[in-house]
Amino acid sequence: MPKIKLPTKSPRIDMTPMVDTFCVVLTFLMLTTTMRQPEPANVDTPFSISEKPTPDFNTMTFLLSPDNRIFINFDNGPDTAYKFRPKVLAEMGKRYNIEFTEGELREFEKYPSSIGFPIQNMKAFLATKNNLERTAMQTGIPVDSTDNQLAMWILYIRQVNPAVQASIKGDSKTGFPIVKKALDILQERNVHRFNLITSLEATKINM
Amino acid sequence: MAEIIQEEKGGGKKKAKKLAPHIDMTPMVDLMCLLITFFMLTTAFSKAKVMEIVLPEKLTKGEPPRIPGSRTLNIILGPDNKIFTYPGSVKPEEFNNIPPILPPLQETDFSATGIRQLLLERNRTLARKIQDFKDQVLTGKIVLNPDSVQGTIRRMKNVDDTGPIVLIKAYKKANYGNFVDILDEMNICGIARYTFVDIAWYEEKMVESAAGITPEAAKASSN
């Protein structure tokens, strides 16, 4: 018996609706995205029921990593007309007798993440372009009583921008002594109001 | 003049059917898929939240404010996610007695039946008031904007004089997660008055004896 041969047609799928949807989703994501800045240390924030969002500008954030390093980050948000970061760095340079060039100040302004190294290494840090090398340089800001650079950062940040708010971002496993140290240094500089950065978690109470 | 083109069956010239040019969208879809994946992964969808805390100023002169011992509840964050609590206060003189008279430390944990129950029990009146108020707002019996809801709760806390005054202290082996958790519990239980204070040396001793840490181990960990 002769077989009836059906012509094998590759089914054509009309992709237009799919492309439409993708376009919409893509546009949405592109417009809403706020890039997640890579932090120099991995930090898993603890959970809380607080629903207050993090402030967008006028912040100084202290990053406390589980291996007892302290990092600091500060900016005045997307509005950089005020040139908050380079001003602070220039002040710090004056304090520690380091002359920063215009280019270095701009480089520091552009660097999006937290810093955690002695100010003496700042020039070397800004000069290197290699991210791995930069990460390796992040050894934490010195907080000893003889060389308390964290206190100096706080001092100049608050001088340049008095409206700044302190936030603390710590890993749940960060030991308490380093937290205490950071809180003490802040309190010595008369900062008594803190924002603790947490992730949201719903909890129900049973009476 | 209008023309009517009639199709003729068979014979005549066959007109080539006009086909809409078909564009192959597959590479475009591929690219978009990649872009969407990239944006999805890099987007921080839920913004991190913050919890506000105001620490008391360090006293350089003058006496610390006096608070009634009967309402005081001390919470010490211990090692291994343990919490130790004791009511009232210890005077250093009492500790120097031989044998030292110390209030018994009560051990508890961060579970809902641990510290939360303990706090809710001591804060029952206020917590119930706040909860009732929130329920009424939720069910629409009271219509207020969110700011005045927060304000009303704050006022309730301000005038409250039944709840405990909680002093939070941290032993050096506690971690930051414990610290945030306990402050969170304060918010959950609606504690009106709480603050974070430095741990006293006799309290460190109390924790060490309760948690079974030898003085040598304690000293080694502090170095």
HADDOCK unambig.tbl for C-alpha pairs under 7 A between the chains (distance, minus, plus):
assign (segid A and resid 15 and name CA) (segid B and resid 25 and name CA) 6.14 0.50 0.50
assign (segid A and resid 19 and name CA) (segid B and resid 29 and name CA) 6.12 0.50 0.50
assign (segid A and resid 22 and name CA) (segid B and resid 32 and name CA) 6.56 0.50 0.50
assign (segid A and resid 26 and name CA) (segid B and resid 36 and name CA) 5.64 0.50 0.50
assign (segid A and resid 29 and name CA) (segid B and resid 39 and name CA) 6.25 0.50 0.50
assign (segid A and resid 30 and name CA) (segid B and resid 39 and name CA) 6.97 0.50 0.50
assign (segid A and resid 33 and name CA) (segid B and resid 43 and name CA) 5.20 0.50 0.50
assign (segid A and resid 34 and name CA) (segid B and resid 43 and name CA) 5.92 0.50 0.50
assign (segid A and resid 34 and name CA) (segid B and resid 44 and name CA) 6.32 0.50 0.50
assign (segid A and resid 35 and name CA) (segid B and resid 42 and name CA) 6.11 0.50 0.50
assign (segid A and resid 35 and name CA) (segid B and resid 43 and name CA) 5.75 0.50 0.50
assign (segid A and resid 35 and name CA) (segid B and resid 44 and name CA) 6.75 0.50 0.50
assign (segid A and resid 36 and name CA) (segid B and resid 42 and name CA) 6.07 0.50 0.50
assign (segid A and resid 36 and name CA) (segid B and resid 43 and name CA) 6.31 0.50 0.50
assign (segid A and resid 36 and name CA) (segid B and resid 44 and name CA) 5.78 0.50 0.50
assign (segid A and resid 46 and name CA) (segid B and resid 177 and name CA) 5.54 0.50 0.50
assign (segid A and resid 46 and name CA) (segid B and resid 180 and name CA) 6.83 0.50 0.50
assign (segid A and resid 48 and name CA) (segid B and resid 181 and name CA) 6.88 0.50 0.50
assign (segid A and resid 48 and name CA) (segid B and resid 184 and name CA) 5.58 0.50 0.50
assign (segid A and resid 49 and name CA) (segid B and resid 184 and name CA) 6.68 0.50 0.50
assign (segid A and resid 50 and name CA) (segid B and resid 49 and name CA) 6.51 0.50 0.50
assign (segid A and resid 50 and name CA) (segid B and resid 50 and name CA) 6.49 0.50 0.50
assign (segid A and resid 50 and name CA) (segid B and resid 51 and name CA) 5.64 0.50 0.50
assign (segid A and resid 51 and name CA) (segid B and resid 49 and name CA) 5.89 0.50 0.50
assign (segid A and resid 52 and name CA) (segid B and resid 49 and name CA) 5.42 0.50 0.50
assign (segid A and resid 52 and name CA) (segid B and resid 50 and name CA) 5.57 0.50 0.50
assign (segid A and resid 52 and name CA) (segid B and resid 51 and name CA) 6.95 0.50 0.50
assign (segid A and resid 53 and name CA) (segid B and resid 47 and name CA) 6.63 0.50 0.50
assign (segid A and resid 53 and name CA) (segid B and resid 48 and name CA) 6.39 0.50 0.50
assign (segid A and resid 53 and name CA) (segid B and resid 49 and name CA) 4.54 0.50 0.50
assign (segid A and resid 53 and name CA) (segid B and resid 50 and name CA) 5.95 0.50 0.50
assign (segid A and resid 54 and name CA) (segid B and resid 48 and name CA) 6.07 0.50 0.50
assign (segid A and resid 54 and name CA) (segid B and resid 49 and name CA) 5.36 0.50 0.50
assign (segid A and resid 54 and name CA) (segid B and resid 50 and name CA) 5.53 0.50 0.50
assign (segid A and resid 170 and name CA) (segid B and resid 176 and name CA) 6.67 0.50 0.50
assign (segid A and resid 171 and name CA) (segid B and resid 176 and name CA) 6.78 0.50 0.50
assign (segid A and resid 172 and name CA) (segid B and resid 175 and name CA) 6.63 0.50 0.50
assign (segid A and resid 172 and name CA) (segid B and resid 176 and name CA) 5.19 0.50 0.50
assign (segid A and resid 172 and name CA) (segid B and resid 177 and name CA) 3.79 0.50 0.50
assign (segid A and resid 173 and name CA) (segid B and resid 175 and name CA) 5.63 0.50 0.50
assign (segid A and resid 173 and name CA) (segid B and resid 176 and name CA) 6.22 0.50 0.50
assign (segid A and resid 173 and name CA) (segid B and resid 177 and name CA) 6.20 0.50 0.50
assign (segid A and resid 174 and name CA) (segid B and resid 175 and name CA) 5.42 0.50 0.50
assign (segid A and resid 174 and name CA) (segid B and resid 176 and name CA) 5.34 0.50 0.50
assign (segid A and resid 175 and name CA) (segid B and resid 173 and name CA) 6.65 0.50 0.50
assign (segid A and resid 175 and name CA) (segid B and resid 174 and name CA) 6.30 0.50 0.50
assign (segid A and resid 175 and name CA) (segid B and resid 175 and name CA) 4.35 0.50 0.50
assign (segid A and resid 175 and name CA) (segid B and resid 176 and name CA) 6.13 0.50 0.50
assign (segid A and resid 176 and name CA) (segid B and resid 172 and name CA) 5.75 0.50 0.50
assign (segid A and resid 176 and name CA) (segid B and resid 173 and name CA) 6.48 0.50 0.50
assign (segid A and resid 176 and name CA) (segid B and resid 174 and name CA) 5.40 0.50 0.50
assign (segid A and resid 176 and name CA) (segid B and resid 175 and name CA) 4.58 0.50 0.50
assign (segid A and resid 176 and name CA) (segid B and resid 176 and name CA) 5.61 0.50 0.50
assign (segid A and resid 177 and name CA) (segid B and resid 172 and name CA) 5.78 0.50 0.50
assign (segid A and resid 179 and name CA) (segid B and resid 176 and name CA) 6.82 0.50 0.50
assign (segid A and resid 192 and name CA) (segid B and resid 54 and name CA) 5.52 0.50 0.50
assign (segid A and resid 192 and name CA) (segid B and resid 55 and name CA) 5.21 0.50 0.50
assign (segid A and resid 192 and name CA) (segid B and resid 56 and name CA) 6.86 0.50 0.50
assign (segid A and resid 192 and name CA) (segid B and resid 57 and name CA) 6.78 0.50 0.50
assign (segid A and resid 193 and name CA) (segid B and resid 53 and name CA) 5.87 0.50 0.50
assign (segid A and resid 193 and name CA) (segid B and resid 54 and name CA) 4.40 0.50 0.50
assign (segid A and resid 193 and name CA) (segid B and resid 55 and name CA) 6.48 0.50 0.50
assign (segid A and resid 194 and name CA) (segid B and resid 52 and name CA) 5.76 0.50 0.50
assign (segid A and resid 194 and name CA) (segid B and resid 53 and name CA) 5.37 0.50 0.50
assign (segid A and resid 194 and name CA) (segid B and resid 54 and name CA) 6.27 0.50 0.50
assign (segid A and resid 195 and name CA) (segid B and resid 50 and name CA) 5.46 0.50 0.50
assign (segid A and resid 195 and name CA) (segid B and resid 51 and name CA) 5.36 0.50 0.50
assign (segid A and resid 195 and name CA) (segid B and resid 52 and name CA) 4.57 0.50 0.50
assign (segid A and resid 195 and name CA) (segid B and resid 53 and name CA) 6.38 0.50 0.50
assign (segid A and resid 196 and name CA) (segid B and resid 50 and name CA) 5.23 0.50 0.50
assign (segid A and resid 196 and name CA) (segid B and resid 51 and name CA) 4.95 0.50 0.50
assign (segid A and resid 196 and name CA) (segid B and resid 52 and name CA) 6.23 0.50 0.50
assign (segid A and resid 197 and name CA) (segid B and resid 48 and name CA) 6.50 0.50 0.50
assign (segid A and resid 197 and name CA) (segid B and resid 49 and name CA) 5.74 0.50 0.50
assign (segid A and resid 197 and name CA) (segid B and resid 50 and name CA) 4.36 0.50 0.50
assign (segid A and resid 197 and name CA) (segid B and resid 51 and name CA) 6.37 0.50 0.50
assign (segid A and resid 198 and name CA) (segid B and resid 48 and name CA) 6.10 0.50 0.50
assign (segid A and resid 198 and name CA) (segid B and resid 49 and name CA) 5.27 0.50 0.50
assign (segid A and resid 198 and name CA) (segid B and resid 50 and name CA) 5.60 0.50 0.50
assign (segid A and resid 198 and name CA) (segid B and resid 51 and name CA) 6.96 0.50 0.50
assign (segid A and resid 199 and name CA) (segid B and resid 48 and name CA) 5.50 0.50 0.50
assign (segid A and resid 199 and name CA) (segid B and resid 49 and name CA) 5.66 0.50 0.50
assign (segid A and resid 200 and name CA) (segid B and resid 49 and name CA) 6.40 0.50 0.50
